[in-house]
Amino acid sequence: DVKVTQSSRYLVKRTGEKVFLECVQDMDHENMFWYRQDPGLGLRLIYFSYDVKMKEKGDIPEGYSVSREKKERFSLILESASTNQTSMYLCASSFGVFDYGYTFGSGTRLTVV
Amino acid sequence: GDSVTQMEGPVTLSEEAFLTINCTYTATGYPSLFWYVQYPGEGLQLLLKATKADDKGSNKGFEATYRKETTSFHLEKGSVQVSDSAVYFCALRVAGTASKLTFGTGTRLQVTL
């Protein structure tokens, strides 16, 4: 089974801190994605990547950046955390351009105080 | 742009009741359609999918039929169980967008004994 592992289940950070959320997948998937999940808003795409060192903005990239130096790892960076970035963050990966679906990690619940 | 509209939740049913969760979509191209399920404390899992009009996706007793004429992909199950309690997300991918998924807001299902 493909596994997508997010480094932390729960995080509490202070306003203004730089925050790194890490995601690793173990099945050589080309595509990786970062979403945030908020009640009543569903999942919104922050950034995605089709290959190493490639990144594309999603629907809500403001206040975030990403890094993909290795195929298996996709990092989400909050440059200066703010309270409105308190959310559940979900990482996902998928294979090529085919409709095999995404494999999701278990999520990181980030609270910014 | 592309969008997915799901019925508002929560949906509360007794065990063995019939389930329908409505999903309609708008798409700029020809979409593939998906249902994902999120059990408490977990990431999303692919439940079923359909890639062309009139296809029926099915899994674990759940079914959904891709209806191009009504732009719908309603999720159904004949007899729900307590273990089906979860949040259900409808999603689409338009060909040419390289596997980027657009999600609905999710519908919470609560099944009681």
Boltz contact constraints between the chains, C-beta under 6 A:
constraints:
  - contact:
      token1: [A, 31]
      token2: [B, 99]
      max_distance: 6.0
  - contact:
      token1: [A, 42]
      token2: [B, 103]
      max_distance: 6.0
  - contact:
      token1: [A, 42]
      token2: [B, 104]
      max_distance: 6.0
  - contact:
      token1: [A, 42]
      token2: [B, 105]
      max_distance: 6.0
  - contact:
      token1: [A, 42]
      token2: [B, 106]
      max_distance: 6.0
  - contact:
      token1: [A, 43]
      token2: [B, 103]
      max_distance: 6.0
  - contact:
      token1: [A, 90]
      token2: [B, 43]
      max_distance: 6.0
  - contact:
      token1: [A, 94]
      token2: [B, 99]
      max_distance: 6.0
  - contact:
      token1: [A, 97]
      token2: [B, 98]
      max_distance: 6.0
  - contact:
      token1: [A, 97]
      token2: [B, 99]
      max_distance: 6.0
  - contact:
      token1: [A, 99]
      token2: [B, 32]
      max_distance: 6.0
  - contact:
      token1: [A, 99]
      token2: [B, 51]
      max_distance: 6.0
  - contact:
      token1: [A, 101]
      token2: [B, 46]
      max_distance: 6.0
  - contact:
      token1: [A, 104]
      token2: [B, 43]
      max_distance: 6.0
  - contact:
      token1: [A, 104]
      token2: [B, 44]
      max_distance: 6.0
  - contact:
      token1: [A, 105]
      token2: [B, 43]
      max_distance: 6.0
  - contact:
      token1: [A, 106]
      token2: [B, 42]
      max_distance: 6.0
  - contact:
      token1: [A, 106]
      token2: [B, 43]
      max_distance: 6.0
  - contact:
      token1: [A, 107]
      token2: [B, 43]
      max_distance: 6.0
